[in-house]
Amino acid sequence: MDFPHGIGNVWYGWFWLVHYTGAVTADKLVTEGSLLLDGSTGEHQTDAVSFVREIQRIQKQTWADEMSFHAIHAFIWHYVARTIPDLDKYPTQLATEFCGEYVVDDFRSKPARKSIGSECYHGFGHAVFYSLALRQLGVQSHEIDVRTQLRPGGGFQLSDEIFCEAYKLCAGAPNATITTLPRKRCIGGVRHSTKLFAILEEDEDPTEYVAKLEERCDVAEQILKGLEW
């Protein structure tokens, strides 16, 4: 079954399953403390930064497609939810550890036509949305596991207050003169999540849907000012 991706694309449902593999991987790493990378050598990864670096190494290969980017988004959002369950500010240190070296050179994965740095920071926007969504749903920190994922087109929507809180968290992302990438991609991830999970009217434009939510957030205009899209 097709569902709208929220930015003009139409994806087949199995694409979303790739996101779930990222969430499952993050859950396994947090729960068990390591990931087996190679059964023949016994090579393990025991920390999230090393695993993200491994995925980014793959993304640099000439044969890499979009799948790794989908997986890394969900890895980030679930890892943040599991390790920072009471997220009250943008996780700058973790985002820098995961994505930082790609801020300046903005290395692009040629086959997927994706920017490794942009997509990494985009994942943190999804993470802000997901963490606040779980809070709105009343999910306690000890209850967060891989089964607490949201379904695309399932109708979930952040309340106006929490949607605005998500933008405030993103406003805490770095926004240095050298690049607006972290803050811009955080906002983009929140917008994207909002579009993905909403149930839209038949002729409703996803971007206009988000714009209406932004109009009800008194700080959105100020936060968005100066960010080039």
PEUR-V112068 format. One record per residue. N is the residue number from 1. RES is the residue in one letter. SS is DSSP state (H for helix, E for strand, - for the rest). Layout:
n = (N & N)
res = (RES & RES)
ss = (SS & SS)
//
This chain:
n = (1 & 2 & 3 & 4 & 5 & 6 & 7 & 8 & 9 & 10 & 11 & 12 & 13 & 14 & 15 & 16 & 17 & 18 & 19 & 20 & 21 & 22 & 23 & 24 & 25 & 26 & 27 & 28 & 29 & 30 & 31 & 32 & 33 & 34 & 35 & 36 & 37 & 38 & 39 & 40 & 41 & 42 & 43 & 44 & 45 & 46 & 47 & 48 & 49 & 50 & 51 & 52 & 53 & 54 & 55 & 56 & 57 & 58 & 59 & 60 & 61 & 62 & 63 & 64 & 65 & 66 & 67 & 68 & 69 & 70 & 71 & 72 & 73 & 74 & 75 & 76 & 77 & 78 & 79 & 80 & 81 & 82 & 83 & 84 & 85 & 86 & 87 & 88 & 89 & 90 & 91 & 92 & 93 & 94 & 95 & 96 & 97 & 98 & 99 & 100 & 101 & 102 & 103 & 104 & 105 & 106 & 107 & 108 & 109 & 110 & 111 & 112 & 113 & 114 & 115 & 116 & 117 & 118 & 119 & 120 & 121 & 122 & 123 & 124 & 125 & 126 & 127 & 128 & 129 & 130 & 131 & 132 & 133 & 134 & 135 & 136 & 137 & 138 & 139 & 140 & 141 & 142 & 143 & 144 & 145 & 146 & 147 & 148 & 149 & 150 & 151 & 152 & 153 & 154 & 155 & 156 & 157 & 158 & 159 & 160 & 161 & 162 & 163 & 164 & 165 & 166 & 167 & 168 & 169 & 170 & 171 & 172 & 173 & 174 & 175 & 176 & 177 & 178 & 179 & 180 & 181 & 182 & 183 & 184 & 185 & 186 & 187 & 188 & 189 & 190 & 191 & 192 & 193 & 194 & 195 & 196 & 197 & 198 & 199 & 200 & 201 & 202 & 203 & 204 & 205 & 206 & 207 & 208 & 209 & 210 & 211 & 212 & 213 & 214 & 215 & 216 & 217 & 218 & 219 & 220 & 221 & 222 & 223 & 224 & 225 & 226 & 227 & 228 & 229)
res = (M & D & F & P & H & G & I & G & N & V & W & Y & G & W & F & W & L & V & H & Y & T & G & A & V & T & A & D & K & L & V & T & E & G & S & L & L & L & D & G & S & T & G & E & H & Q & T & D & A & V & S & F & V & R & E & I & Q & R & I & Q & K & Q & T & W & A & D & E & M & S & F & H & A & I & H & A & F & I & W & H & Y & V & A & R & T & I & P & D & L & D & K & Y & P & T & Q & L & A & T & E & F & C & G & E & Y & V & V & D & D & F & R & S & K & P & A & R & K & S & I & G & S & E & C & Y & H & G & F & G & H & A & V & F & Y & S & L & A & L & R & Q & L & G & V & Q & S & H & E & I & D & V & R & T & Q & L & R & P & G & G & G & F & Q & L & S & D & E & I & F & C & E & A & Y & K & L & C & A & G & A & P & N & A & T & I & T & T & L & P & R & K & R & C & I & G & G & V & R & H & S & T & K & L & F & A & I & L & E & E & D & E & D & P & T & E & Y & V & A & K & L & E & E & R & C & D & V & A & E & Q & I & L & K & G & L & E & W)
ss = (- & E & E & E & - & - & - & - & - & E & E & E & H & H & H & H & H & H & H & H & H & H & H & H & H & H & H & H & H & H & H & H & - & - & E & E & E & E & - & - & - & - & E & E & E & - & - & H & H & H & H & H & H & H & H & H & H & H & H & - & - & - & - & - & - & - & H & H & H & H & H & H & H & H & H & H & H & H & H & H & H & H & H & - & - & - & - & - & - & - & - & H & H & H & H & H & H & H & H & H & H & H & - & - & - & - & - & E & E & - & - & - & - & E & E & H & H & H & H & H & H & H & H & H & H & H & H & H & H & H & H & H & H & H & H & H & - & - & - & - & H & H & H & - & - & - & - & - & - & - & - & - & - & - & - & - & - & - & - & H & H & H & H & H & H & H & H & H & H & H & - & - & - & - & - & - & - & - & - & - & H & H & H & H & H & H & H & H & H & H & H & H & H & H & H & H & H & - & - & - & - & - & - & - & - & H & H & H & H & H & H & H & H & H & H & - & - & - & - & H & H & H & H & H & - & - & - & - & -)
//
